[in-house]
Amino acid sequence: MRILLTALLVIYAGLTNANTTCKKATSFREIDIVYSNPGYKLPCEVTYKKSESSEINILWRAKNQPGYCEEQAKDFIEKFEGLGWICESEPKALKLHEMKN
């Protein structure tokens, strides 16, 4: 599962947004990589939302370090999986070859 998730995050790193939902019992956690400029990997931020709250937290941001948001999100998701959460990723929008630094 971790290998698949890591591969998906690498592939999805070039998308407008990459969303991952982690589930455990009746709780959900949403971890998103948000790209501010469609077609570009930067700037980006990693957001986090709990199903029990409407608050969205920004965990990490990058303005000029390609791959930073993707790596932080990947590590965060792996922590959840290590605690028994089931995480699934879902891409939105653009294909990898359409992205620029």
Biopython code that builds the backbone (N, CA, C, O; Angstrom):
import numpy as np
from Bio.PDB.StructureBuilder import StructureBuilder

atoms = [
    (1, "MET", "N", (0.823, -1.204, 0.000)),
    (1, "MET", "CA", (0.000, 0.000, 0.000)),
    (1, "MET", "C", (0.862, 1.262, 0.000)),
    (1, "MET", "O", (0.565, 2.214, -0.721)),
    (2, "ARG", "N", (1.934, 1.276, 0.808)),
    (2, "ARG", "CA", (2.792, 2.463, 0.870)),
    (2, "ARG", "C", (3.472, 2.728, -0.462)),
    (2, "ARG", "O", (3.595, 3.879, -0.881)),
    (3, "ILE", "N", (3.915, 1.666, -1.131)),
    (3, "ILE", "CA", (4.574, 1.841, -2.424)),
    (3, "ILE", "C", (3.589, 2.439, -3.419)),
    (3, "ILE", "O", (3.932, 3.353, -4.169)),
    (4, "LEU", "N", (2.375, 1.923, -3.424)),
    (4, "LEU", "CA", (1.343, 2.436, -4.314)),
    (4, "LEU", "C", (1.046, 3.891, -4.003)),
    (4, "LEU", "O", (0.948, 4.712, -4.915)),
    (5, "LEU", "N", (0.901, 4.221, -2.731)),
    (5, "LEU", "CA", (0.600, 5.595, -2.343)),
    (5, "LEU", "C", (1.730, 6.533, -2.742)),
    (5, "LEU", "O", (1.486, 7.625, -3.255)),
    (6, "THR", "N", (2.962, 6.109, -2.508)),
    (6, "THR", "CA", (4.104, 6.941, -2.882)),
    (6, "THR", "C", (4.138, 7.161, -4.386)),
    (6, "THR", "O", (4.374, 8.277, -4.847)),
    (7, "ALA", "N", (3.903, 6.100, -5.153)),
    (7, "ALA", "CA", (3.885, 6.223, -6.615)),
    (7, "ALA", "C", (2.783, 7.169, -7.057)),
    (7, "ALA", "O", (2.988, 7.993, -7.948)),
    (8, "LEU", "N", (1.620, 7.055, -6.442)),
    (8, "LEU", "CA", (0.509, 7.943, -6.800)),
    (8, "LEU", "C", (0.841, 9.393, -6.494)),
    (8, "LEU", "O", (0.522, 10.280, -7.286)),
    (9, "LEU", "N", (1.476, 9.648, -5.357)),
    (9, "LEU", "CA", (1.830, 11.023, -5.022)),
    (9, "LEU", "C", (2.863, 11.585, -5.990)),
    (9, "LEU", "O", (2.794, 12.760, -6.352)),
    (10, "VAL", "N", (3.802, 10.777, -6.407)),
    (10, "VAL", "CA", (4.793, 11.247, -7.373)),
    (10, "VAL", "C", (4.112, 11.582, -8.689)),
    (10, "VAL", "O", (4.391, 12.626, -9.279)),
    (11, "ILE", "N", (3.231, 10.721, -9.156)),
    (11, "ILE", "CA", (2.501, 10.972, -10.397)),
    (11, "ILE", "C", (1.608, 12.193, -10.239)),
    (11, "ILE", "O", (1.553, 13.043, -11.128)),
    (12, "TYR", "N", (0.916, 12.286, -9.126)),
    (12, "TYR", "CA", (-0.036, 13.362, -8.913)),
    (12, "TYR", "C", (0.623, 14.681, -8.540)),
    (12, "TYR", "O", (-0.047, 15.713, -8.490)),
    (13, "ALA", "N", (1.920, 14.662, -8.278)),
    (13, "ALA", "CA", (2.618, 15.890, -7.898)),
    (13, "ALA", "C", (2.494, 16.954, -8.975)),
    (13, "ALA", "O", (2.612, 18.145, -8.685)),
    (14, "GLY", "N", (2.258, 16.542, -10.205)),
    (14, "GLY", "CA", (2.151, 17.491, -11.285)),
    (14, "GLY", "C", (0.748, 17.980, -11.538)),
    (14, "GLY", "O", (0.519, 18.653, -12.543)),
    (15, "LEU", "N", (-0.170, 17.687, -10.709)),
    (15, "LEU", "CA", (-1.553, 18.071, -10.928)),
    (15, "LEU", "C", (-1.880, 19.390, -10.256)),
    (15, "LEU", "O", (-1.119, 19.876, -9.419)),
    (16, "THR", "N", (-3.010, 19.964, -10.625)),
    (16, "THR", "CA", (-3.436, 21.206, -10.008)),
    (16, "THR", "C", (-3.616, 21.017, -8.514)),
    (16, "THR", "O", (-3.135, 21.836, -7.731)),
    (17, "ASN", "N", (-4.281, 19.983, -8.109)),
    (17, "ASN", "CA", (-4.427, 19.628, -6.698)),
    (17, "ASN", "C", (-4.307, 18.118, -6.579)),
    (17, "ASN", "O", (-4.693, 17.387, -7.491)),
    (18, "ALA", "N", (-3.781, 17.657, -5.473)),
    (18, "ALA", "CA", (-3.747, 16.229, -5.193)),
    (18, "ALA", "C", (-4.398, 16.039, -3.831)),
    (18, "ALA", "O", (-3.962, 16.624, -2.840)),
    (19, "ASN", "N", (-5.422, 15.237, -3.787)),
    (19, "ASN", "CA", (-6.188, 15.056, -2.563)),
    (19, "ASN", "C", (-6.048, 13.634, -2.050)),
    (19, "ASN", "O", (-6.098, 12.676, -2.822)),
    (20, "THR", "N", (-5.871, 13.503, -0.740)),
    (20, "THR", "CA", (-5.814, 12.200, -0.103)),
    (20, "THR", "C", (-6.780, 12.211, 1.065)),
    (20, "THR", "O", (-6.794, 13.146, 1.866)),
    (21, "THR", "N", (-7.586, 11.167, 1.154)),
    (21, "THR", "CA", (-8.498, 11.003, 2.278)),
    (21, "THR", "C", (-8.070, 9.785, 3.065)),
    (21, "THR", "O", (-7.898, 8.700, 2.509)),
    (22, "CYS", "N", (-7.898, 9.970, 4.361)),
    (22, "CYS", "CA", (-7.541, 8.876, 5.260)),
    (22, "CYS", "C", (-8.749, 8.577, 6.146)),
    (22, "CYS", "O", (-9.391, 9.489, 6.666)),
    (23, "LYS", "N", (-9.052, 7.281, 6.311)),
    (23, "LYS", "CA", (-10.231, 6.862, 7.068)),
    (23, "LYS", "C", (-9.825, 5.898, 8.178)),
    (23, "LYS", "O", (-8.971, 5.033, 7.990)),
    (24, "LYS", "N", (-10.455, 6.066, 9.336)),
    (24, "LYS", "CA", (-10.294, 5.130, 10.442)),
    (24, "LYS", "C", (-11.591, 5.166, 11.228)),
    (24, "LYS", "O", (-11.982, 6.202, 11.765)),
    (25, "ALA", "N", (-12.258, 4.009, 11.286)),
    (25, "ALA", "CA", (-13.582, 3.919, 11.907)),
    (25, "ALA", "C", (-14.507, 4.929, 11.223)),
    (25, "ALA", "O", (-14.707, 4.854, 10.011)),
    (26, "THR", "N", (-15.070, 5.866, 11.978)),
    (26, "THR", "CA", (-15.979, 6.847, 11.384)),
    (26, "THR", "C", (-15.308, 8.204, 11.164)),
    (26, "THR", "O", (-15.969, 9.174, 10.792)),
    (27, "SER", "N", (-14.002, 8.268, 11.394)),
    (27, "SER", "CA", (-13.280, 9.532, 11.235)),
    (27, "SER", "C", (-12.588, 9.600, 9.874)),
    (27, "SER", "O", (-12.147, 8.586, 9.333)),
    (28, "PHE", "N", (-12.505, 10.802, 9.342)),
    (28, "PHE", "CA", (-11.852, 11.066, 8.068)),
    (28, "PHE", "C", (-10.855, 12.203, 8.251)),
    (28, "PHE", "O", (-11.079, 13.117, 9.044)),
    (29, "ARG", "N", (-9.768, 12.136, 7.520)),
    (29, "ARG", "CA", (-8.794, 13.223, 7.459)),
    (29, "ARG", "C", (-8.513, 13.486, 5.992)),
    (29, "ARG", "O", (-8.274, 12.554, 5.224)),
    (30, "GLU", "N", (-8.541, 14.735, 5.605)),
    (30, "GLU", "CA", (-8.264, 15.105, 4.221)),
    (30, "GLU", "C", (-6.951, 15.876, 4.175)),
    (30, "GLU", "O", (-6.786, 16.889, 4.854)),
    (31, "ILE", "N", (-6.022, 15.383, 3.364)),
    (31, "ILE", "CA", (-4.718, 16.002, 3.194)),
    (31, "ILE", "C", (-4.608, 16.380, 1.720)),
    (31, "ILE", "O", (-4.639, 15.511, 0.848)),
    (32, "ASP", "N", (-4.481, 17.651, 1.450)),
    (32, "ASP", "CA", (-4.475, 18.142, 0.079)),
    (32, "ASP", "C", (-3.204, 18.911, -0.230)),
    (32, "ASP", "O", (-2.676, 19.632, 0.617)),
    (33, "ILE", "N", (-2.720, 18.749, -1.448)),
    (33, "ILE", "CA", (-1.658, 19.601, -1.966)),
    (33, "ILE", "C", (-2.354, 20.585, -2.900)),
    (33, "ILE", "O", (-2.976, 20.192, -3.887)),
    (34, "VAL", "N", (-2.239, 21.854, -2.574)),
    (34, "VAL", "CA", (-2.926, 22.891, -3.334)),
    (34, "VAL", "C", (-1.883, 23.728, -4.081)),
    (34, "VAL", "O", (-0.959, 24.282, -3.485)),
    (35, "TYR", "N", (-2.060, 23.802, -5.391)),
    (35, "TYR", "CA", (-1.172, 24.607, -6.235)),
    (35, "TYR", "C", (-1.890, 25.911, -6.566)),
    (35, "TYR", "O", (-2.993, 25.899, -7.112)),
    (36, "SER", "N", (-1.264, 27.028, -6.234)),
    (36, "SER", "CA", (-1.895, 28.339, -6.398)),
    (36, "SER", "C", (-2.067, 28.754, -7.850)),
    (36, "SER", "O", (-3.047, 29.412, -8.197)),
    (37, "ASN", "N", (-1.120, 28.373, -8.701)),
    (37, "ASN", "CA", (-1.160, 28.755, -10.109)),
    (37, "ASN", "C", (-1.327, 27.516, -10.978)),
    (37, "ASN", "O", (-0.402, 26.712, -11.090)),
    (38, "PRO", "N", (-2.503, 27.351, -11.597)),
    (38, "PRO", "CA", (-2.722, 26.179, -12.451)),
    (38, "PRO", "C", (-1.610, 26.040, -13.495)),
    (38, "PRO", "O", (-1.251, 27.001, -14.174)),
    (39, "GLY", "N", (-1.080, 24.829, -13.605)),
    (39, "GLY", "CA", (-0.016, 24.578, -14.556)),
    (39, "GLY", "C", (1.376, 24.713, -13.971)),
    (39, "GLY", "O", (2.352, 24.401, -14.652)),
    (40, "TYR", "N", (1.503, 25.170, -12.722)),
    (40, "TYR", "CA", (2.799, 25.361, -12.069)),
    (40, "TYR", "C", (2.828, 24.633, -10.734)),
    (40, "TYR", "O", (1.816, 24.563, -10.037)),
    (41, "LYS", "N", (4.001, 24.084, -10.373)),
    (41, "LYS", "CA", (4.163, 23.369, -9.112)),
    (41, "LYS", "C", (4.339, 24.304, -7.925)),
    (41, "LYS", "O", (4.167, 23.894, -6.777)),
    (42, "LEU", "N", (4.678, 25.546, -8.194)),
    (42, "LEU", "CA", (4.907, 26.520, -7.125)),
    (42, "LEU", "C", (4.127, 27.793, -7.400)),
    (42, "LEU", "O", (3.931, 28.141, -8.564)),
    (43, "PRO", "N", (3.683, 28.488, -6.393)),
    (43, "PRO", "CA", (3.703, 28.111, -4.975)),
    (43, "PRO", "C", (2.702, 26.997, -4.686)),
    (43, "PRO", "O", (1.770, 26.756, -5.453)),
    (44, "CYS", "N", (2.923, 26.324, -3.553)),
    (44, "CYS", "CA", (2.034, 25.237, -3.153)),
    (44, "CYS", "C", (1.867, 25.268, -1.635)),
    (44, "CYS", "O", (2.628, 25.916, -0.917)),
    (45, "GLU", "N", (0.858, 24.555, -1.176)),
    (45, "GLU", "CA", (0.679, 24.372, 0.260)),
    (45, "GLU", "C", (0.012, 23.029, 0.517)),
    (45, "GLU", "O", (-0.711, 22.508, -0.332)),
    (46, "VAL", "N", (0.262, 22.479, 1.693)),
    (46, "VAL", "CA", (-0.353, 21.235, 2.121)),
    (46, "VAL", "C", (-1.394, 21.608, 3.172)),
    (46, "VAL", "O", (-1.070, 22.223, 4.188)),
    (47, "THR", "N", (-2.641, 21.231, 2.919)),
    (47, "THR", "CA", (-3.714, 21.543, 3.860)),
    (47, "THR", "C", (-4.222, 20.252, 4.510)),
    (47, "THR", "O", (-4.061, 19.155, 3.977)),
    (48, "TYR", "N", (-4.842, 20.427, 5.685)),
    (48, "TYR", "CA", (-5.298, 19.300, 6.494)),
    (48, "TYR", "C", (-6.649, 19.648, 7.103)),
    (48, "TYR", "O", (-6.831, 20.720, 7.682)),
    (49, "LYS", "N", (-7.594, 18.719, 6.961)),
    (49, "LYS", "CA", (-8.935, 18.935, 7.500)),
    (49, "LYS", "C", (-9.419, 17.657, 8.175)),
    (49, "LYS", "O", (-9.281, 16.563, 7.627)),
    (50, "LYS", "N", (-9.992, 17.808, 9.377)),
    (50, "LYS", "CA", (-10.586, 16.689, 10.108)),
    (50, "LYS", "C", (-12.076, 16.659, 9.822)),
    (50, "LYS", "O", (-12.697, 17.706, 9.638)),
    (51, "SER", "N", (-12.651, 15.465, 9.784)),
    (51, "SER", "CA", (-14.090, 15.347, 9.520)),
    (51, "SER", "C", (-14.916, 15.956, 10.652)),
    (51, "SER", "O", (-16.065, 16.343, 10.440)),
    (52, "GLU", "N", (-14.350, 16.042, 11.830)),
    (52, "GLU", "CA", (-15.077, 16.573, 12.988)),
    (52, "GLU", "C", (-15.089, 18.103, 13.039)),
    (52, "GLU", "O", (-15.696, 18.686, 13.938)),
    (53, "SER", "N", (-14.425, 18.753, 12.084)),
    (53, "SER", "CA", (-14.300, 20.203, 12.111)),
    (53, "SER", "C", (-14.364, 20.760, 10.698)),
    (53, "SER", "O", (-14.031, 20.074, 9.732)),
    (54, "SER", "N", (-14.792, 22.004, 10.589)),
    (54, "SER", "CA", (-14.812, 22.659, 9.277)),
    (54, "SER", "C", (-13.523, 23.450, 9.042)),
    (54, "SER", "O", (-13.328, 24.016, 7.967)),
    (55, "GLU", "N", (-12.653, 23.487, 10.039)),
    (55, "GLU", "CA", (-11.404, 24.237, 9.942)),
    (55, "GLU", "C", (-10.405, 23.530, 9.027)),
    (55, "GLU", "O", (-10.212, 22.318, 9.120)),
    (56, "ILE", "N", (-9.776, 24.300, 8.146)),
    (56, "ILE", "CA", (-8.725, 23.788, 7.269)),
    (56, "ILE", "C", (-7.410, 24.411, 7.715)),
    (56, "ILE", "O", (-7.261, 25.632, 7.734)),
    (57, "ASN", "N", (-6.458, 23.554, 8.072)),
    (57, "ASN", "CA", (-5.149, 24.016, 8.529)),
    (57, "ASN", "C", (-4.130, 23.919, 7.401)),
    (57, "ASN", "O", (-4.115, 22.941, 6.654)),
    (58, "ILE", "N", (-3.287, 24.926, 7.281)),
    (58, "ILE", "CA", (-2.180, 24.882, 6.335)),
    (58, "ILE", "C", (-0.973, 24.382, 7.115)),
    (58, "ILE", "O", (-0.505, 25.036, 8.047)),
    (59, "LEU", "N", (-0.470, 23.199, 6.719)),
    (59, "LEU", "CA", (0.642, 22.579, 7.431)),
    (59, "LEU", "C", (1.993, 23.020, 6.903)),
    (59, "LEU", "O", (2.909, 23.276, 7.684)),
    (60, "TRP", "N", (2.133, 23.113, 5.574)),
    (60, "TRP", "CA", (3.390, 23.493, 4.944)),
    (60, "TRP", "C", (3.105, 24.329, 3.711)),
    (60, "TRP", "O", (2.059, 24.198, 3.075)),
    (61, "ARG", "N", (4.081, 25.212, 3.380)),
    (61, "ARG", "CA", (4.015, 26.045, 2.175)),
    (61, "ARG", "C", (5.377, 26.067, 1.515)),
    (61, "ARG", "O", (6.403, 25.929, 2.181)),
    (62, "ALA", "N", (5.382, 26.240, 0.202)),
    (62, "ALA", "CA", (6.645, 26.422, -0.529)),
    (62, "ALA", "C", (6.417, 27.425, -1.648)),
    (62, "ALA", "O", (5.405, 27.377, -2.348)),
    (63, "LYS", "N", (7.368, 28.329, -1.807)),
    (63, "LYS", "CA", (7.315, 29.313, -2.892)),
    (63, "LYS", "C", (8.366, 29.043, -3.956)),
    (63, "LYS", "O", (8.160, 29.366, -5.126)),
    (64, "ASN", "N", (9.509, 28.445, -3.558)),
    (64, "ASN", "CA", (10.590, 28.259, -4.529)),
    (64, "ASN", "C", (11.373, 26.962, -4.321)),
    (64, "ASN", "O", (12.533, 26.871, -4.722)),
    (65, "GLN", "N", (10.753, 25.966, -3.704)),
    (65, "GLN", "CA", (11.411, 24.668, -3.505)),
    (65, "GLN", "C", (10.543, 23.566, -4.107)),
    (65, "GLN", "O", (9.694, 23.005, -3.414)),
    (66, "PRO", "N", (10.745, 23.246, -5.397)),
    (66, "PRO", "CA", (9.939, 22.204, -6.036)),
    (66, "PRO", "C", (10.026, 20.875, -5.281)),
    (66, "PRO", "O", (11.099, 20.470, -4.835)),
    (67, "GLY", "N", (8.888, 20.211, -5.147)),
    (67, "GLY", "CA", (8.835, 18.905, -4.501)),
    (67, "GLY", "C", (8.631, 18.951, -2.998)),
    (67, "GLY", "O", (8.353, 17.918, -2.389)),
    (68, "TYR", "N", (8.761, 20.116, -2.383)),
    (68, "TYR", "CA", (8.652, 20.226, -0.923)),
    (68, "TYR", "C", (7.258, 19.830, -0.435)),
    (68, "TYR", "O", (7.134, 19.018, 0.481)),
    (69, "CYS", "N", (6.225, 20.386, -1.027)),
    (69, "CYS", "CA", (4.857, 20.077, -0.584)),
    (69, "CYS", "C", (4.544, 18.593, -0.779)),
    (69, "CYS", "O", (3.932, 17.961, 0.081)),
    (70, "GLU", "N", (4.969, 18.049, -1.910)),
    (70, "GLU", "CA", (4.696, 16.641, -2.201)),
    (70, "GLU", "C", (5.378, 15.728, -1.184)),
    (70, "GLU", "O", (4.788, 14.753, -0.720)),
    (71, "GLU", "N", (6.626, 16.054, -0.843)),
    (71, "GLU", "CA", (7.369, 15.232, 0.117)),
    (71, "GLU", "C", (6.761, 15.320, 1.519)),
    (71, "GLU", "O", (6.633, 14.309, 2.209)),
    (72, "GLN", "N", (6.392, 16.523, 1.932)),
    (72, "GLN", "CA", (5.784, 16.697, 3.252)),
    (72, "GLN", "C", (4.445, 15.958, 3.345)),
    (72, "GLN", "O", (4.156, 15.308, 4.349)),
    (73, "ALA", "N", (3.637, 16.062, 2.294)),
    (73, "ALA", "CA", (2.342, 15.373, 2.275)),
    (73, "ALA", "C", (2.548, 13.862, 2.320)),
    (73, "ALA", "O", (1.849, 13.162, 3.052)),
    (74, "LYS", "N", (3.504, 13.356, 1.538)),
    (74, "LYS", "CA", (3.791, 11.919, 1.500)),
    (74, "LYS", "C", (4.170, 11.411, 2.893)),
    (74, "LYS", "O", (3.647, 10.394, 3.347)),
    (75, "ASP", "N", (5.077, 12.117, 3.567)),
    (75, "ASP", "CA", (5.508, 11.716, 4.906)),
    (75, "ASP", "C", (4.354, 11.752, 5.907)),
    (75, "ASP", "O", (4.227, 10.864, 6.750)),
    (76, "PHE", "N", (3.517, 12.783, 5.810)),
    (76, "PHE", "CA", (2.371, 12.930, 6.718)),
    (76, "PHE", "C", (1.381, 11.781, 6.516)),
    (76, "PHE", "O", (0.867, 11.220, 7.483)),
    (77, "ILE", "N", (1.122, 11.439, 5.268)),
    (77, "ILE", "CA", (0.203, 10.339, 4.947)),
    (77, "ILE", "C", (0.766, 9.011, 5.451)),
    (77, "ILE", "O", (0.025, 8.178, 5.974)),
    (78, "GLU", "N", (2.066, 8.817, 5.295)),
    (78, "GLU", "CA", (2.690, 7.580, 5.781)),
    (78, "GLU", "C", (2.551, 7.452, 7.296)),
    (78, "GLU", "O", (2.391, 6.343, 7.807)),
    (79, "LYS", "N", (2.610, 8.570, 8.020)),
    (79, "LYS", "CA", (2.403, 8.532, 9.478)),
    (79, "LYS", "C", (0.998, 8.036, 9.799)),
    (79, "LYS", "O", (0.817, 7.206, 10.690)),
    (80, "PHE", "N", (0.005, 8.545, 9.074)),
    (80, "PHE", "CA", (-1.370, 8.101, 9.294)),
    (80, "PHE", "C", (-1.503, 6.602, 9.028)),
    (80, "PHE", "O", (-2.117, 5.878, 9.812)),
    (81, "GLU", "N", (-0.928, 6.146, 7.927)),
    (81, "GLU", "CA", (-1.006, 4.718, 7.590)),
    (81, "GLU", "C", (-0.330, 3.870, 8.666)),
    (81, "GLU", "O", (-0.797, 2.775, 8.978)),
    (82, "GLY", "N", (0.753, 4.367, 9.226)),
    (82, "GLY", "CA", (1.438, 3.663, 10.297)),
    (82, "GLY", "C", (0.604, 3.548, 11.559)),
    (82, "GLY", "O", (0.834, 2.666, 12.386)),
    (83, "LEU", "N", (-0.364, 4.440, 11.705)),
    (83, "LEU", "CA", (-1.273, 4.413, 12.861)),
    (83, "LEU", "C", (-2.567, 3.654, 12.561)),
    (83, "LEU", "O", (-3.500, 3.664, 13.364)),
    (84, "GLY", "N", (-2.616, 2.994, 11.398)),
    (84, "GLY", "CA", (-3.772, 2.167, 11.068)),
    (84, "GLY", "C", (-4.846, 2.834, 10.225)),
    (84, "GLY", "O", (-5.903, 2.242, 10.008)),
    (85, "TRP", "N", (-4.611, 4.038, 9.749)),
    (85, "TRP", "CA", (-5.558, 4.709, 8.876)),
    (85, "TRP", "C", (-5.428, 4.135, 7.467)),
    (85, "TRP", "O", (-4.346, 3.707, 7.063)),
    (86, "ILE", "N", (-6.531, 4.128, 6.723)),
    (86, "ILE", "CA", (-6.540, 3.710, 5.320)),
    (86, "ILE", "C", (-6.613, 4.983, 4.486)),
    (86, "ILE", "O", (-7.574, 5.745, 4.581)),
    (87, "CYS", "N", (-5.580, 5.206, 3.662)),
    (87, "CYS", "CA", (-5.503, 6.444, 2.882)),
    (87, "CYS", "C", (-5.598, 6.141, 1.386)),
    (87, "CYS", "O", (-4.979, 5.204, 0.883)),
    (88, "GLU", "N", (-6.387, 6.958, 0.693)),
    (88, "GLU", "CA", (-6.551, 6.838, -0.756)),
    (88, "GLU", "C", (-6.367, 8.207, -1.383)),
    (88, "GLU", "O", (-6.897, 9.204, -0.893)),
    (89, "SER", "N", (-5.604, 8.246, -2.478)),
    (89, "SER", "CA", (-5.343, 9.508, -3.176)),
    (89, "SER", "C", (-6.215, 9.633, -4.409)),
    (89, "SER", "O", (-6.591, 8.644, -5.037)),
    (90, "GLU", "N", (-6.523, 10.872, -4.733)),
    (90, "GLU", "CA", (-7.358, 11.171, -5.899)),
    (90, "GLU", "C", (-6.860, 12.477, -6.519)),
    (90, "GLU", "O", (-6.799, 13.500, -5.838)),
    (91, "PRO", "N", (-6.505, 12.452, -7.799)),
    (91, "PRO", "CA", (-5.986, 13.669, -8.440)),
    (91, "PRO", "C", (-7.106, 14.570, -8.939)),
    (91, "PRO", "O", (-8.254, 14.153, -9.089)),
    (92, "LYS", "N", (-6.733, 15.808, -9.189)),
    (92, "LYS", "CA", (-7.648, 16.743, -9.846)),
    (92, "LYS", "C", (-6.896, 17.446, -10.964)),
    (92, "LYS", "O", (-5.754, 17.868, -10.782)),
    (93, "ALA", "N", (-7.516, 17.566, -12.084)),
    (93, "ALA", "CA", (-7.112, 18.444, -13.186)),
    (93, "ALA", "C", (-5.963, 18.002, -14.071)),
    (93, "ALA", "O", (-6.061, 16.957, -14.716)),
    (94, "LEU", "N", (-4.872, 18.761, -14.126)),
    (94, "LEU", "CA", (-3.880, 18.676, -15.191)),
    (94, "LEU", "C", (-2.998, 17.432, -15.147)),
    (94, "LEU", "O", (-2.831, 16.801, -14.103)),
    (95, "LYS", "N", (-2.441, 17.100, -16.303)),
    (95, "LYS", "CA", (-1.505, 15.989, -16.407)),
    (95, "LYS", "C", (-0.097, 16.464, -16.098)),
    (95, "LYS", "O", (0.205, 17.652, -16.211)),
    (96, "LEU", "N", (0.757, 15.539, -15.709)),
    (96, "LEU", "CA", (2.115, 15.843, -15.291)),
    (96, "LEU", "C", (2.885, 16.661, -16.325)),
    (96, "LEU", "O", (3.566, 17.618, -15.957)),
    (97, "HIS", "N", (2.795, 16.310, -17.606)),
    (97, "HIS", "CA", (3.587, 17.001, -18.616)),
    (97, "HIS", "C", (3.142, 18.444, -18.845)),
    (97, "HIS", "O", (3.846, 19.198, -19.517)),
    (98, "GLU", "N", (2.019, 18.837, -18.315)),
    (98, "GLU", "CA", (1.533, 20.210, -18.479)),
    (98, "GLU", "C", (2.059, 21.142, -17.389)),
    (98, "GLU", "O", (1.841, 22.352, -17.449)),
    (99, "MET", "N", (2.760, 20.577, -16.379)),
    (99, "MET", "CA", (3.215, 21.385, -15.248)),
    (99, "MET", "C", (4.571, 22.000, -15.535)),
    (99, "MET", "O", (5.367, 21.464, -16.306)),
    (100, "LYS", "N", (4.818, 23.139, -14.897)),
    (100, "LYS", "CA", (6.098, 23.839, -14.975)),
    (100, "LYS", "C", (6.564, 24.116, -13.570)),
    (100, "LYS", "O", (5.756, 24.124, -12.642)),
    (101, "ASN", "N", (7.873, 24.346, -13.389)),
    (101, "ASN", "CA", (8.404, 24.680, -12.053)),
    (101, "ASN", "C", (7.957, 26.034, -11.611)),
    (101, "ASN", "O", (8.309, 26.473, -10.516)),
]
sb = StructureBuilder()
sb.init_structure("model")
sb.init_model(0)
sb.init_chain("A")
sb.init_seg("    ")
for serial, (resi, resn, name, xyz) in enumerate(atoms, 1):
    if name == "N":
        sb.init_residue(resn, " ", resi, " ")
    sb.init_atom(name, np.array(xyz, "f"), 0.0, 1.0, " ", f" {name:<3s}", serial, name[0])
structure = sb.get_structure()
